[in-house]
């Protein structure tokens, strides 16, 4: 029983956001940890958040997980 395209997109979208929130803290150093806190900035702010790299990594991980999800659905039905 194949799933509808709209359901597949919704599942992937939800999976992408969950994976993003799991990947966001990886490799982040705060301004306080780095020792450089410019005047008026929050010491807990990330030094270099690398958001584009994390978005790309999130897309790859989500695609793999979604593929595994689709294989599991095919095996079950």
N, C-alpha and C positions, 0 to 999 in steps of 0.2 A: 504494500500500500504506500505509494509515494505521497509525500506531503506537498501541499500547495506552495507555490513560489512565495506568496506573501507570508506564509508561516515560516518558511525557510529564512527569508530575509529578517523577519522579526527575531528568530532564534539567533541568527548570526549577529545582529545588532546588539542584542542583550549580552551575548557571549563576549563581544568585542569590548563593551563597557566594563564588564566584570574583570576581564583580563587586564584592561588598561589600569584599573585601580589596584590590581595586584602588582603591576610592573612599575607604576609611577615612583615608588620609593627606592627602587634599585639604583645604587650608585650616586645618590644625592648627598652632597655635603652642604651644610648650612654656612652662612656667612660667618657665624660665630666659630664653627669648627675650623674654618679656613683662616681665621684671624684677621680678615678684612671686612670691617663693618663700616660702610660709609655713613656719614651723619644723616640721620633721618630715616634710615632703613631698618627693617626688622631683622634682628640678629638670627632669627630662625628661618629667614628666606633662603631658598636654595641658591647656591653659587652659580651653577650651570645646570638647569633642569633637563637639557637635551630632549626636548619634547618631540621633535621630528623623528629622532632615532627611536624613541619609546613608542611613538605611534606606528612606525614601521614594524618594530618588533611585535607590538600588539596585534597588528594585522596578520603577521606570519603565524604567530601562536594561535590566534583565533581561527585561522583557516585550517590549521592542522587539527585543532579540537573539533571544529565543525565537520571536517572530513571523517574523523573518528565517530562523531555523533551520527552522521549519515550512514556509515557502515554498520553501526550498531542497530540503527533502525531497519536497515535492509536485512540483517541477520535475524532480527526478531519477527519480522513480518514476511 
